[in-house]
Amino acid sequence: YIGEFEIVDDHRSGKIVVNLSGRLNKCGVISPRFDVPITDIEKWTNNLLPSRQFG
């Protein structure tokens, strides 16, 4: 579903620009709904997102 992406350094926490390769079937909020430090994003990404090439 993700074609290309670009990481933009805005001298804050950063942004990611994503080009989609198709339509999204379902879009929703990803938990947790609390602040996560930038150093812990990789850990939360592995715990919350589905595995690669899934669905």
FENSULJO-V785704 format. One record per residue. PSI is psi in degrees with one decimal (none if undefined). D_LAST is the distance of its C-alpha to the last C-alpha in whole Angstrom. Layout:
<<PSI:D_LAST> <PSI:D_LAST>>
This chain:
<<-28.0:10> <118.1:13> <-70.1:15> <158.8:18> <154.3:20> <132.0:23> <121.4:25> <125.8:28> <107.0:31> <17.3:32> <23.2:35> <-121.0:33> <-9.5:30> <164.5:28> <157.3:25> <123.1:22> <124.4:22> <129.8:18> <122.5:18> <142.1:15> <-8.0:14> <-167.4:13> <151.0:13> <133.1:11> <-44.8:10> <135.2:11> <133.3:13> <-179.1:15> <141.0:17> <124.4:16> <157.5:19> <154.5:22> <46.2:24> <164.7:27> <136.1:28> <126.7:26> <150.2:29> <-27.8:27> <-20.5:28> <2.9:26> <-41.3:23> <-41.5:21> <-46.4:22> <-33.8:20> <-45.6:17> <-33.5:16> <-33.7:17> <-32.9:15> <150.2:12> <163.4:9> <164.1:9> <149.4:9> <27.1:7> <124.7:4> <none:0>>
